[in-house]
Amino acid sequence: MRSQKLQLRFPKKNTRGTYRSYSPLQIQELLDLVIEQGMSARKAGISVGIVVRTAQRYVKQYKDDEEKSLPGTKKPTRSGGNNRKLDVSHTDFLCNYYDTNPTAVLWEARDSLISAFP
């Protein structure tokens, strides 16, 4: 009986559902309705199938963004770090570099490679 009282006082938490993703076309339609036709974010979100709170957030992000980029989409990342791939010409350059500079350390070779292949 005591366990029943605890269950009544502390109901089980609802688990959150899955995240939804919206196509850039849906987001663009939402922004067109809000900005060009003057519709509220709530009504526009319902009409294009975007959850009301998400639609409101997308409209706010768009209005606050100086670049006016499409919210909800990933911004292009700057290439760098380990994402760069070496080509055969890079390998040949490094082999020649170490042949002419046998005492070179890694950072020197890297800097030389970057200056040779901007």
All heavy atoms as an XYZ file, in Angstrom:
948
protein
N       0.826     -1.181      0.000
C       0.000      0.000      0.000
C       0.873      1.248      0.000
O       0.558      2.221     -0.639
C      -0.904     -0.017      1.225
C      -1.811      1.170      1.290
S      -3.433      0.518      1.463
C      -4.392      1.912      1.681
N       1.985      1.184      0.731
C       2.865      2.342      0.783
C       3.471      2.633     -0.596
O       3.623      3.782     -0.977
C       3.977      2.108      1.797
C       4.895      3.297      1.929
C       5.699      3.183      3.214
N       6.762      4.161      3.264
C       6.607      5.407      3.670
N       5.428      5.835      4.053
N       7.630      6.233      3.684
N       3.822      1.595     -1.353
C       4.394      1.808     -2.685
C       3.371      2.438     -3.621
O       3.723      3.207     -4.499
C       4.911      0.495     -3.258
O       3.850     -0.404     -3.450
N       2.094      2.160     -3.436
C       1.060      2.783     -4.263
C       0.972      4.279     -3.976
O       0.780      5.073     -4.869
C      -0.290      2.111     -4.018
C      -0.381      0.714     -4.585
C      -1.704      0.055     -4.248
O      -2.465      0.574     -3.438
N      -1.957     -1.086     -4.860
N       1.141      4.665     -2.721
C       1.097      6.077     -2.376
C       2.285      6.821     -2.995
O       2.143      7.928     -3.459
C       1.112      6.263     -0.856
C      -0.195      5.914     -0.189
C      -0.116      6.191      1.296
C      -1.422      5.815      1.973
N      -1.377      6.049      3.415
N       3.454      6.173     -3.001
C       4.624      6.805     -3.593
C       4.435      7.005     -5.079
O       4.827      8.016     -5.635
C       5.882      5.970     -3.333
C       6.425      5.982     -1.913
C       7.618      5.042     -1.801
C       6.844      7.391     -1.522
N       3.806      6.039     -5.736
C       3.570      6.168     -7.162
C       2.578      7.281     -7.451
O       2.672      7.960     -8.453
C       3.070      4.852     -7.742
C       4.158      3.803     -7.837
C       3.624      2.491     -8.362
O       2.414      2.305     -8.483
N       4.531      1.579     -8.661
N       1.635      7.485     -6.572
C       0.666      8.542     -6.790
C       1.291      9.922     -6.563
O       0.977     10.869     -7.260
C      -0.551      8.360     -5.873
C      -1.414      7.135     -6.147
C      -2.519      7.023     -5.097
C      -2.024      7.232     -7.527
N       2.180     10.020     -5.584
C       2.797     11.308     -5.307
C       3.866     11.669     -6.338
O       4.044     12.819     -6.671
C       3.428     11.306     -3.916
C       2.417     11.499     -2.821
C       3.041     11.936     -1.546
N       4.195     11.100     -1.178
C       4.878     11.267     -0.082
N       4.553     12.216      0.765
N       5.903     10.496      0.206
N       4.574     10.688     -6.826
C       5.651     10.923     -7.772
C       5.357     10.158     -9.058
O       5.837      9.050     -9.258
C       7.000     10.472     -7.199
C       7.356     11.169     -5.927
C       7.327     10.510     -4.716
C       7.713     12.511     -5.945
C       7.655     11.158     -3.549
C       8.038     13.173     -4.785
C       8.009     12.500     -3.575
N       4.581     10.757     -9.937
C       4.268     10.041    -11.175
C       5.520      9.855    -12.030
O       6.478     10.622    -11.929
C       3.271     10.961    -11.880
C       3.505     12.302    -11.295
C       4.006     12.083     -9.906
N       5.494      8.820    -12.817
C       6.625      8.498    -13.675
C       6.817      9.614    -14.706
O       5.844     10.101    -15.291
C       6.359      7.165    -14.374
C       7.529      6.592    -15.083
C       7.187      5.219    -15.626
C       8.400      4.581    -16.239
N       8.083      3.266    -16.772
N       8.072     10.023    -14.897
C       8.356     11.085    -15.858
C       8.104     10.580    -17.271
O       8.394      9.432    -17.596
C       9.806     11.543    -15.759
C      10.078     12.479    -14.637
C      11.477     13.026    -14.784
C      11.711     14.141    -13.811
N      13.032     14.737    -13.992
N       7.592     11.473    -18.087
C       7.416     11.128    -19.492
C       8.762     11.188    -20.183
O       9.546     12.107    -19.963
C       6.462     12.111    -20.172
C       5.045     11.966    -19.665
O       4.684     10.911    -19.175
N       4.266     13.005    -19.780
N       9.025     10.213    -21.013
C      10.269     10.252    -21.765
C      10.050     11.111    -22.996
O       8.955     11.134    -23.576
C      10.713      8.844    -22.179
O       9.668      8.243    -22.943
C      11.019      7.988    -20.970
N      11.101     11.822    -23.378
C      11.008     12.712    -24.515
C      10.967     11.892    -25.794
O      11.640     10.880    -25.919
C      12.219     13.647    -24.540
C      11.999     14.767    -25.523
C      13.286     15.487    -25.803
N      13.107     16.554    -26.745
C      12.756     16.395    -28.008
N      12.502     15.214    -28.487
N      12.634     17.437    -28.803
N      10.228     12.360    -26.756
C      10.138     11.688    -28.040
C      11.387     11.922    -28.870
O      12.341     12.549    -28.429
N      11.363     11.450    -30.082
C      12.516     11.609    -30.962
C      12.554     13.031    -31.516
O      11.531     13.708    -31.617
C      12.432     10.623    -32.138
O      11.221     10.866    -32.850
C      12.451      9.197    -31.644
N      13.747     13.468    -31.866
C      13.903     14.777    -32.485
C      13.397     14.712    -33.912
O      13.553     13.714    -34.602
C      15.370     15.211    -32.472
C      15.838     15.645    -31.119
C      16.554     14.785    -30.311
C      15.568     16.923    -30.652
C      16.991     15.172    -29.065
C      15.995     17.325    -29.401
C      16.713     16.444    -28.618
O      17.140     16.842    -27.385
N      12.835     15.804    -34.354
C      12.342     15.878    -35.723
C      13.304     16.723    -36.532
O      13.869     17.683    -36.032
C      10.966     16.520    -35.756
C       9.923     15.689    -35.051
C       8.566     16.324    -35.194
N       7.600     15.501    -34.495
C       6.592     15.968    -33.807
N       6.385     17.252    -33.711
N       5.751     15.146    -33.200
N      13.467     16.372    -37.773
C      14.275     17.204    -38.658
C      13.377     17.671    -39.789
O      12.508     16.936    -40.256
C      15.478     16.437    -39.183
O      15.056     15.298    -39.893
N      13.598     18.896    -40.193
C      12.769     19.500    -41.223
C      13.639     19.818    -42.429
O      14.791     20.205    -42.299
C      12.099     20.763    -40.690
C      11.252     20.489    -39.465
C      11.702     20.832    -38.202
C      10.027     19.849    -39.579
C      10.941     20.558    -37.076
C       9.259     19.570    -38.462
C       9.723     19.925    -37.213
O       8.972     19.638    -36.112
N      13.049     19.676    -43.600
C      13.801     19.926    -44.826
C      13.999     21.428    -45.006
O      13.210     22.241    -44.506
C      13.047     19.354    -46.024
O      11.886     20.114    -46.281
N      15.048     21.802    -45.721
C      15.243     23.226    -46.002
C      14.048     23.837    -46.729
O      13.740     25.012    -46.541
C      16.493     23.245    -46.880
C      17.240     22.012    -46.503
C      16.172     21.002    -46.173
N      13.359     23.032    -47.536
C      12.176     23.535    -48.239
C      11.067     23.892    -47.246
O      10.418     24.941    -47.378
C      11.677     22.479    -49.233
C      10.454     22.867    -50.071
C      10.783     24.079    -50.923
C      10.013     21.714    -50.930
N      10.846     23.050    -46.232
C       9.839     23.353    -45.208
C      10.192     24.637    -44.464
O       9.327     25.479    -44.215
C       9.741     22.216    -44.191
C       8.936     21.029    -44.617
C       8.911     19.981    -43.520
O       9.955     19.464    -43.141
N       7.724     19.687    -43.014
N      11.463     24.790    -44.113
C      11.891     25.972    -43.373
C      11.743     27.210    -44.236
O      11.291     28.267    -43.774
C      13.338     25.792    -42.873
C      13.414     24.599    -41.919
C      13.835     27.047    -42.179
C      14.814     24.170    -41.560
N      12.084     27.092    -45.529
C      11.945     28.226    -46.443
C      10.479     28.615    -46.599
O      10.146     29.801    -46.610
C      12.552     27.887    -47.808
C      12.577     29.060    -48.754
C      13.439     30.189    -48.248
O      14.595     29.983    -47.919
N      12.898     31.387    -48.165
N       9.592     27.630    -46.709
C       8.155     27.920    -46.802
C       7.667     28.624    -45.541
O       6.878     29.565    -45.613
C       7.369     26.631    -47.024
C       7.532     26.040    -48.412
C       6.789     24.720    -48.569
O       5.913     24.415    -47.742
O       7.101     23.999    -49.527
N       8.135     28.172    -44.386
C       7.775     28.805    -43.124
C       8.176     30.276    -43.133
O       7.367     31.156    -42.825
C       8.460     28.084    -41.963
C       8.424     28.800    -40.608
C       7.059     28.639    -39.972
C       9.508     28.293    -39.698
N       9.430     30.548    -43.505
C       9.909     31.929    -43.504
C       9.187     32.778    -44.547
O       8.915     33.959    -44.302
C      11.421     31.949    -43.738
C      12.258     31.315    -42.626
C      13.716     31.247    -43.019
C      12.076     32.056    -41.320
N       8.866     32.196    -45.702
C       8.117     32.941    -46.723
C       6.749     33.350    -46.198
O       6.309     34.489    -46.401
C       7.950     32.106    -47.991
C       9.252     31.953    -48.766
O      10.190     32.732    -48.500
O       9.322     31.054    -49.627
N       6.075     32.430    -45.533
C       4.748     32.746    -44.998
C       4.816     33.835    -43.930
O       3.977     34.732    -43.888
C       4.098     31.489    -44.418
C       3.663     30.426    -45.419
C       3.186     29.170    -44.689
C       2.558     30.949    -46.323
N       5.812     33.767    -43.086
C       5.924     34.730    -41.989
C       6.372     36.093    -42.501
O       5.770     37.125    -42.175
C       6.892     34.217    -40.902
C       7.173     35.282    -39.874
C       6.310     32.983    -40.234
N       7.407     36.120    -43.330
C       7.999     37.394    -43.732
C       7.228     38.047    -44.879
O       6.902     39.228    -44.819
C       9.484     37.187    -44.101
C      10.251     36.775    -42.848
C      10.080     38.440    -44.710
C      11.620     36.247    -43.097
N       6.917     37.286    -45.910
C       6.283     37.879    -47.079
C       4.773     38.046    -46.929
O       4.202     39.003    -47.434
C       6.591     37.048    -48.315
C       8.066     37.072    -48.677
C       8.398     36.192    -49.850
O       7.466     35.624    -50.474
O       9.597     36.056    -50.147
N       4.119     37.115    -46.241
C       2.670     37.185    -46.139
C       2.197     37.681    -44.778
O       0.998     37.817    -44.561
C       2.061     35.821    -46.459
C       2.347     35.390    -47.888
C       1.668     34.092    -48.247
O       0.798     33.609    -47.537
N       2.068     33.514    -49.364
N       3.120     37.904    -43.857
C       2.747     38.459    -42.559
C       2.022     37.499    -41.634
O       1.402     37.918    -40.656
N       2.112     36.205    -41.910
C       1.447     35.211    -41.084
C       2.222     35.040    -39.775
O       3.430     35.261    -39.738
C       1.378     33.886    -41.848
C       0.470     32.837    -41.247
S       0.442     31.290    -42.207
C      -0.543     31.769    -43.596
N       1.570     34.653    -38.718
C       2.264     34.408    -37.458
C       3.089     33.130    -37.580
O       2.790     32.247    -38.388
C       1.274     34.271    -36.305
O       0.563     33.055    -36.408
N       4.128     33.054    -36.770
C       4.987     31.870    -36.795
C       4.186     30.631    -36.424
O       4.417     29.544    -36.958
C       6.173     32.053    -35.858
N       3.246     30.783    -35.522
C       2.412     29.662    -35.086
C       1.595     29.109    -36.245
O       1.609     27.915    -36.537
C       1.506     30.114    -33.944
C       0.591     29.036    -33.427
C      -0.363     29.592    -32.354
N      -1.248     28.581    -31.871
C      -2.326     28.131    -32.513
N      -2.647     28.640    -33.674
N      -3.074     27.177    -32.005
N       0.864     29.989    -36.939
C       0.012     29.543    -38.045
C       0.842     28.999    -39.204
O       0.482     27.999    -39.823
C      -0.868     30.686    -38.531
C      -1.984     31.037    -37.581
C      -2.843     32.147    -38.141
C      -3.928     32.539    -37.164
N      -4.735     33.658    -37.666
N       1.957     29.671    -39.488
C       2.810     29.220    -40.584
C       3.417     27.856    -40.267
O       3.489     26.989    -41.135
C       3.910     30.245    -40.837
N       3.834     27.652    -39.021
C       4.388     26.368    -38.622
C       3.390     25.243    -38.768
O       3.713     24.163    -39.259
N       2.162     25.502    -38.346
C       1.117     24.478    -38.468
C       0.854     24.159    -39.930
O       0.700     22.997    -40.315
C      -0.171     24.945    -37.753
C       0.057     24.979    -36.235
C      -1.350     24.057    -38.100
C      -1.059     25.652    -35.452
N       0.832     25.193    -40.794
C       0.498     24.961    -42.199
C       1.588     24.203    -42.955
O       1.296     23.488    -43.903
C       0.186     26.274    -42.908
O       1.341     27.051    -43.020
N       2.867     24.344    -42.545
C       3.930     23.618    -43.250
C       4.366     22.356    -42.520
O       5.241     21.636    -42.987
C       5.158     24.522    -43.519
C       4.807     25.654    -44.429
C       5.793     25.006    -42.246
N       3.785     22.083    -41.350
C       4.076     20.844    -40.638
C       5.271     20.918    -39.714
O       5.936     19.904    -39.471
N       5.564     22.106    -39.187
C       6.655     22.277    -38.228
C       6.030     22.565    -36.868
O       5.080     23.341    -36.771
C       7.598     23.423    -38.647
C       8.270     23.092    -39.977
C       8.647     23.683    -37.581
C       9.173     24.178    -40.509
N       6.561     21.934    -35.822
C       6.053     22.139    -34.469
C       6.091     23.631    -34.139
O       7.034     24.340    -34.509
C       6.912     21.334    -33.460
C       6.515     21.627    -32.037
C       6.791     19.855    -33.751
N       5.056     24.113    -33.451
C       4.875     25.542    -33.217
C       6.096     26.178    -32.567
O       6.607     27.204    -33.028
C       3.613     25.796    -32.361
C       3.520     27.251    -31.950
C       2.374     25.374    -33.118
N       6.599     25.602    -31.510
C       7.733     26.200    -30.795
C       8.987     26.211    -31.665
O       9.764     27.160    -31.649
C       7.996     25.435    -29.483
C       9.054     26.057    -28.636
C       8.648     27.458    -28.158
N       9.780     28.130    -27.567
C      10.407     29.180    -28.076
N      10.005     29.705    -29.199
N      11.435     29.718    -27.470
N       9.178     25.171    -32.465
C      10.320     25.129    -33.374
C      10.182     26.197    -34.451
O      11.151     26.876    -34.796
C      10.441     23.737    -34.022
O      10.534     22.751    -32.994
C      11.657     23.647    -34.921
N       8.972     26.378    -34.965
C       8.727     27.419    -35.968
C       9.036     28.797    -35.393
O       9.670     29.632    -36.047
C       7.280     27.353    -36.452
N       8.609     29.047    -34.164
C       8.886     30.338    -33.534
C      10.397     30.547    -33.374
O      10.908     31.642    -33.605
C       8.202     30.409    -32.171
C       6.698     30.450    -32.264
C       6.015     30.254    -30.919
O       6.614     29.717    -29.976
N       4.763     30.668    -30.833
N      11.100     29.493    -33.003
C      12.554     29.601    -32.830
C      13.244     29.857    -34.166
O      14.147     30.674    -34.260
C      13.106     28.334    -32.177
C      14.588     28.431    -31.876
C      15.079     27.233    -31.091
N      14.314     26.049    -31.433
C      14.777     25.000    -32.106
N      15.982     24.925    -32.437
N      14.013     23.980    -32.414
N      12.810     29.171    -35.234
C      13.401     29.378    -36.550
C      13.203     30.814    -37.031
O      14.111     31.420    -37.574
C      12.805     28.412    -37.576
C      13.321     26.998    -37.504
C      12.659     25.968    -38.161
C      14.465     26.661    -36.788
C      13.120     24.666    -38.120
C      14.921     25.359    -36.732
C      14.250     24.368    -37.403
O      14.712     23.078    -37.361
N      12.018     31.350    -36.815
C      11.744     32.728    -37.245
C      12.616     33.702    -36.457
O      13.200     34.631    -37.021
C      10.242     33.063    -37.096
C       9.986     34.541    -37.297
C       9.425     32.234    -38.082
N      12.734     33.477    -35.158
C      13.577     34.358    -34.338
C      15.038     34.264    -34.765
O      15.726     35.279    -34.891
C      13.448     34.005    -32.858
C      14.287     34.903    -31.950
C      14.048     34.580    -30.508
C      14.831     35.393    -29.524
N      15.831     36.292    -29.985
N      15.532     33.047    -35.016
C      16.919     32.878    -35.458
C      17.158     33.596    -36.779
O      18.189     34.235    -36.978
C      17.256     31.391    -35.618
C      17.486     30.668    -34.323
C      17.718     29.177    -34.531
O      17.522     28.642    -35.622
N      18.116     28.495    -33.477
N      16.199     33.511    -37.682
C      16.350     34.159    -38.981
C      16.374     35.677    -38.827
O      17.196     36.357    -39.429
C      15.217     33.739    -39.918
C      15.323     34.393    -41.274
C      16.208     33.896    -42.226
C      14.571     35.511    -41.600
C      16.330     34.489    -43.467
C      14.691     36.112    -42.837
C      15.568     35.604    -43.766
O      15.690     36.203    -44.981
N      15.496     36.203    -37.997
C      15.445     37.655    -37.815
C      16.682     38.182    -37.094
O      17.136     39.290    -37.368
C      14.182     38.052    -37.046
C      12.924     37.916    -37.881
C      11.699     38.342    -37.106
C      10.462     38.247    -37.976
N       9.233     38.624    -37.257
N      17.254     37.394    -36.180
C      18.424     37.826    -35.425
C      19.735     37.645    -36.198
O      20.741     38.265    -35.857
C      18.525     37.062    -34.101
C      17.409     37.431    -33.146
O      16.732     38.459    -33.364
O      17.206     36.675    -32.162
N      19.731     36.802    -37.225
C      20.952     36.493    -37.965
C      21.253     37.600    -38.968
O      20.416     37.941    -39.801
C      20.799     35.155    -38.700
C      22.079     34.677    -39.348
O      23.143     35.237    -39.036
O      22.006     33.739    -40.161
N      22.459     38.162    -38.891
C      22.842     39.225    -39.818
C      22.998     38.703    -41.246
O      22.724     39.421    -42.203
C      24.157     39.862    -39.362
C      24.024     40.619    -38.065
C      25.358     41.171    -37.579
O      26.362     41.054    -38.302
O      25.369     41.712    -36.459
N      23.451     37.458    -41.382
C      23.658     36.878    -42.709
C      22.353     36.397    -43.339
O      22.314     36.072    -44.516
C      24.638     35.720    -42.623
C      26.023     36.126    -42.182
C      26.938     34.932    -42.005
O      26.504     33.787    -42.266
O      28.079     35.145    -41.604
N      21.307     36.302    -42.544
C      20.001     35.807    -42.991
C      20.120     34.424    -43.607
O      19.546     34.114    -44.648
C      19.351     36.774    -43.992
C      19.093     38.148    -43.433
C      18.130     38.101    -42.283
C      17.856     39.480    -41.728
N      17.244     39.458    -40.426
N      20.873     33.550    -42.930
C      21.001     32.177    -43.401
C      19.815     31.359    -42.896
O      19.151     31.725    -41.934
C      22.311     31.563    -42.930
O      22.367     31.556    -41.529
N      19.577     30.261    -43.549
C      18.439     29.411    -43.229
C      18.661     28.723    -41.889
O      19.633     28.003    -41.714
C      18.271     28.371    -44.334
C      16.907     27.744    -44.515
C      15.865     28.804    -44.827
C      16.945     26.732    -45.631
N      17.790     28.956    -40.898
C      17.978     28.296    -39.601
C      17.688     26.807    -39.706
O      16.992     26.352    -40.602
C      16.961     28.995    -38.690
C      15.957     29.583    -39.596
C      16.633     29.821    -40.907
N      18.261     26.053    -38.766
C      18.012     24.621    -38.730
C      18.895     23.829    -39.658
O      18.849     22.610    -39.678
N      19.712     24.516    -40.458
C      20.642     23.818    -41.329
C      22.045     24.067    -40.816
O      22.316     25.085    -40.195
C      20.538     24.311    -42.785
O      20.769     25.724    -42.818
C      19.172     24.013    -43.353
N      22.917     23.145    -41.074
C      24.292     23.288    -40.602
C      25.029     24.308    -41.455
O      24.877     24.335    -42.672
C      25.028     21.954    -40.642
C      24.486     20.963    -39.655
C      25.314     19.713    -39.668
C      24.805     18.744    -38.620
N      25.577     17.529    -38.581
N      25.830     25.110    -40.780
C      26.647     26.074    -41.499
C      27.862     25.344    -42.049
O      28.373     24.421    -41.420
C      27.072     27.206    -40.567
C      25.902     28.036    -40.118
C      26.331     29.185    -39.259
C      25.098     29.971    -38.843
N      25.419     31.103    -37.998
N      28.340     25.756    -43.226
C      29.516     25.088    -43.775
C      30.721     25.301    -42.868
O      30.958     26.395    -42.379
C      29.727     25.759    -45.135
C      28.959     27.027    -45.085
C      27.867     26.831    -44.062
N      31.438     24.228    -42.649
C      32.593     24.314    -41.765
C      33.831     24.648    -42.574
O      33.923     24.317    -43.760
C      32.813     22.990    -41.022
O      33.008     21.958    -41.982
C      31.635     22.661    -40.127
N      34.754     25.291    -41.923
C      36.013     25.629    -42.559
C      36.869     24.371    -42.620
O      37.004     23.661    -41.631
C      36.703     26.699    -41.731
C      37.805     27.410    -42.461
C      38.433     28.386    -41.544
N      39.436     27.627    -40.781
C      40.243     28.137    -39.901
N      40.172     29.392    -39.600
N      41.139     27.399    -39.279
N      37.452     24.118    -43.779
C      38.281     22.915    -43.873
C      39.587     23.149    -43.144
O      40.156     24.226    -43.179
C      38.541     22.551    -45.328
O      39.298     23.558    -45.942
N      40.018     22.155    -42.472
C      41.254     22.270    -41.716
C      41.394     21.093    -40.792
O      40.568     20.191    -40.772
N      42.432     21.114    -40.028
C      42.634     20.029    -39.085
C      42.880     18.721    -39.796
O      43.583     18.660    -40.796
N      42.276     17.668    -39.316
C      42.490     16.338    -39.883
C      41.567     16.036    -41.057
O      41.581     14.933    -41.568
C      42.305     15.276    -38.799
C      43.381     15.363    -37.745
O      44.475     15.821    -38.027
N      43.069     14.943    -36.537
N      40.749     17.005    -41.484
C      39.831     16.753    -42.580
C      40.514     16.811    -43.938
O      39.958     16.386    -44.929
C      38.677     17.758    -42.549
C      37.801     17.560    -41.339
O      37.740     16.464    -40.807
N      37.127     18.596    -40.902
N      41.699     17.369    -43.998
C      42.401     17.477    -45.270
C      43.011     16.128    -45.635
O      43.516     15.407    -44.799
C      43.495     18.530    -45.177
C      42.940     19.910    -44.933
C      44.049     20.906    -44.913
N      43.530     22.209    -44.494
C      44.284     23.232    -44.237
N      45.585     23.135    -44.340
N      43.755     24.375    -43.871
N      42.978     15.830    -46.914
C      43.529     14.572    -47.405
C      44.779     14.863    -48.212
O      44.844     15.826    -48.966
C      42.512     13.845    -48.287
C      41.203     13.548    -47.599
C      41.392     12.516    -46.524
C      40.060     12.226    -45.862
N      40.183     11.516    -44.645
N      45.782     14.020    -48.059
C      47.002     14.169    -48.819
C      46.865     13.487    -50.169
O      46.297     12.403    -50.292
C      48.190     13.574    -48.056
C      48.613     14.291    -46.788
C      49.815     13.581    -46.167
C      48.935     15.741    -47.045
N      47.396     14.162    -51.163
C      47.391     13.656    -52.527
C      48.780     13.068    -52.829
O      49.712     13.209    -52.030
C      47.081     14.822    -53.474
C      46.701     14.366    -54.854
O      46.683     13.153    -55.105
O      46.414     15.240    -55.702
N      48.937     12.444    -53.972
C      50.223     11.878    -54.369
C      51.270     12.988    -54.478
O      52.439     12.806    -54.091
C      50.093     11.105    -55.705
C      51.436     10.620    -56.196
C      49.124      9.961    -55.557
N      50.854     14.161    -54.964
C      51.800     15.272    -55.094
C      52.289     15.734    -53.718
O      53.452     16.132    -53.571
C      51.158     16.442    -55.849
O      50.007     16.896    -55.168
N      51.436     15.656    -52.706
C      51.843     16.013    -51.340
C      52.877     15.014    -50.809
O      53.875     15.394    -50.190
C      50.632     16.034    -50.394
C      49.592     17.033    -50.776
N      48.366     16.656    -51.238
C      49.595     18.384    -50.751
C      47.643     17.736    -51.490
N      48.372     18.806    -51.197
N      52.624     13.750    -51.085
C      53.545     12.711    -50.635
C      54.910     12.878    -51.295
O      55.951     12.787    -50.634
C      52.974     11.311    -50.946
O      51.674     11.214    -50.368
C      53.857     10.207    -50.398
N      54.891     13.157    -52.606
C      56.152     13.376    -53.322
C      56.894     14.579    -52.753
O      58.115     14.541    -52.572
C      55.896     13.582    -54.821
C      55.400     12.318    -55.496
O      55.635     11.220    -54.942
O      54.777     12.431    -56.565
N      56.159     15.632    -52.459
C      56.780     16.830    -51.885
C      57.449     16.509    -50.555
O      58.581     16.919    -50.302
C      55.737     17.938    -51.712
C      56.275     19.145    -51.015
C      56.974     20.111    -51.716
C      56.113     19.312    -49.643
C      57.495     21.223    -51.075
C      56.635     20.419    -48.994
C      57.322     21.377    -49.712
N      56.743     15.779    -49.683
C      57.306     15.451    -48.372
C      58.527     14.548    -48.481
O      59.507     14.710    -47.739
C      56.235     14.812    -47.484
C      55.149     15.762    -46.984
C      54.042     14.984    -46.284
C      55.737     16.812    -46.049
N      58.481     13.588    -49.388
C      59.646     12.709    -49.584
C      60.858     13.523    -50.033
O      61.970     13.349    -49.508
C      59.328     11.623    -50.614
S      58.186     10.379    -49.992
N      60.651     14.425    -50.991
C      61.754     15.291    -51.455
C      62.213     16.221    -50.341
O      63.413     16.494    -50.214
C      61.327     16.104    -52.676
C      61.156     15.252    -53.906
O      61.807     14.210    -54.023
N      60.287     15.667    -54.801
N      61.280     16.718    -49.544
C      61.638     17.626    -48.451
C      62.533     16.927    -47.438
O      63.549     17.481    -47.010
C      60.365     18.146    -47.771
C      60.649     19.135    -46.651
C      60.941     20.456    -46.936
C      60.647     18.724    -45.323
C      61.223     21.359    -45.925
C      60.929     19.614    -44.305
C      61.211     20.935    -44.609
O      61.499     21.823    -43.602
N      62.173     15.702    -47.059
C      62.988     14.975    -46.078
C      64.312     14.497    -46.689
O      65.297     14.334    -45.966
C      62.216     13.806    -45.470
C      61.309     14.242    -44.340
C      59.931     14.171    -44.451
C      61.842     14.731    -43.159
C      59.107     14.574    -43.418
C      61.028     15.141    -42.114
C      59.656     15.064    -42.257
O      58.865     15.472    -41.225
N      64.342     14.304    -48.008
C      65.616     13.953    -48.651
C      66.592     15.119    -48.589
O      67.790     14.924    -48.354
C      65.392     13.543    -50.111
C      64.767     12.165    -50.226
O      64.828     11.397    -49.237
O      64.197     11.866    -51.294
N      66.088     16.324    -48.787
C      66.964     17.498    -48.762
C      67.185     18.038    -47.354
O      68.170     18.719    -47.105
C      66.392     18.629    -49.643
O      65.093     18.960    -49.197
C      66.362     18.217    -51.102
N      66.271     17.747    -46.429
C      66.367     18.214    -45.043
C      66.204     17.029    -44.085
O      65.174     16.883    -43.438
C      65.287     19.255    -44.728
C      65.329     20.441    -45.653
O      66.368     21.066    -45.807
N      64.206     20.737    -46.283
N      67.228     16.185    -43.948
C      67.074     14.968    -43.132
C      66.896     15.228    -41.643
O      66.365     14.380    -40.929
C      68.350     14.173    -43.400
C      69.322     15.143    -43.955
C      68.545     16.248    -44.587
N      67.273     16.401    -41.161
C      67.123     16.698    -39.730
C      65.828     17.459    -39.419
O      65.610     17.870    -38.282
C      68.318     17.526    -39.229
O      68.383     18.746    -39.968
C      69.613     16.747    -39.379
N      64.995     17.632    -40.419
C      63.752     18.401    -40.233
C      62.812     17.674    -39.280
O      62.752     16.437    -39.259
C      63.066     18.630    -41.565
N      62.086     18.451    -38.511
C      61.076     17.885    -37.613
C      59.711     18.046    -38.256
O      59.549     18.746    -39.257
C      61.131     18.553    -36.221
C      62.410     18.184    -35.495
C      60.980     20.042    -36.321
N      58.733     17.414    -37.668
C      57.400     17.336    -38.268
C      56.792     18.701    -38.528
O      56.250     18.954    -39.600
C      56.481     16.494    -37.372
C      55.088     16.227    -37.905
C      55.148     15.492    -39.234
C      54.281     15.428    -36.904
N      56.860     19.608    -37.568
C      56.211     20.910    -37.752
C      56.867     21.705    -38.871
O      56.203     22.474    -39.568
C      56.170     21.719    -36.448
C      57.503     22.127    -35.892
C      58.260     21.445    -34.990
C      58.231     23.310    -36.208
N      59.420     22.126    -34.715
C      59.422     23.285    -35.460
C      58.003     24.387    -37.050
C      60.378     24.286    -35.526
C      58.956     25.395    -37.122
C      60.127     25.338    -36.364
N      58.162     21.516    -39.094
C      58.835     22.195    -40.208
C      58.329     21.650    -41.543
O      58.071     22.409    -42.483
C      60.348     22.021    -40.096
C      60.967     22.738    -38.926
C      62.433     22.389    -38.716
O      62.878     21.284    -39.120
O      63.127     23.242    -38.134
N      58.187     20.347    -41.617
C      57.671     19.728    -42.843
C      56.230     20.172    -43.092
O      55.853     20.473    -44.227
C      57.760     18.217    -42.744
N      55.448     20.228    -42.031
C      54.055     20.663    -42.159
C      53.984     22.090    -42.671
O      53.236     22.399    -43.604
C      53.345     20.558    -40.820
C      51.882     20.974    -40.895
C      51.317     21.376    -39.568
N      52.067     22.530    -39.064
C      52.113     22.880    -37.793
N      51.502     22.176    -36.881
N      52.801     23.936    -37.406
N      54.765     22.987    -42.075
C      54.759     24.391    -42.498
C      55.209     24.540    -43.945
O      54.650     25.333    -44.705
C      55.634     25.231    -41.571
C      55.034     25.382    -40.184
O      53.837     25.056    -40.012
O      55.757     25.824    -39.269
N      56.206     23.779    -44.316
C      56.677     23.817    -45.692
C      55.618     23.296    -46.664
O      55.427     23.857    -47.742
C      57.948     22.983    -45.806
O      58.440     23.022    -47.123
N      54.931     22.252    -46.270
C      53.849     21.687    -47.095
C      52.711     22.686    -47.245
O      52.182     22.886    -48.346
C      53.336     20.398    -46.446
C      52.240     19.640    -47.201
C      52.769     19.099    -48.513
C      51.701     18.516    -46.339
N      52.356     23.357    -46.168
C      51.266     24.325    -46.220
C      51.636     25.514    -47.110
O      50.817     26.015    -47.869
C      50.883     24.796    -44.800
C      50.205     23.642    -44.056
C      49.972     26.020    -44.826
C      49.960     23.918    -42.571
N      52.887     25.954    -47.031
C      53.292     27.085    -47.880
C      53.391     26.686    -49.336
O      53.137     27.487    -50.231
C      54.610     27.681    -47.383
O      55.651     26.743    -47.505
N      53.751     25.429    -49.615
C      53.858     24.970    -51.000
C      52.489     24.682    -51.621
O      52.302     24.832    -52.830
C      54.738     23.716    -51.071
N      51.513     24.273    -50.795
C      50.174     23.951    -51.269
C      49.152     24.778    -50.472
O      48.525     24.267    -49.551
C      49.871     22.459    -51.081
C      50.734     21.543    -51.899
C      51.891     21.009    -51.356
C      50.398     21.220    -53.205
C      52.693     20.166    -52.086
C      51.191     20.385    -53.939
C      52.351     19.843    -53.386
N      48.976     26.038    -50.876
C      48.044     26.887    -50.070
C      46.596     26.473    -50.186
O      46.138     25.849    -51.022
C      48.241     28.271    -50.656
C      49.033     28.124    -51.893
C      49.607     26.756    -51.926
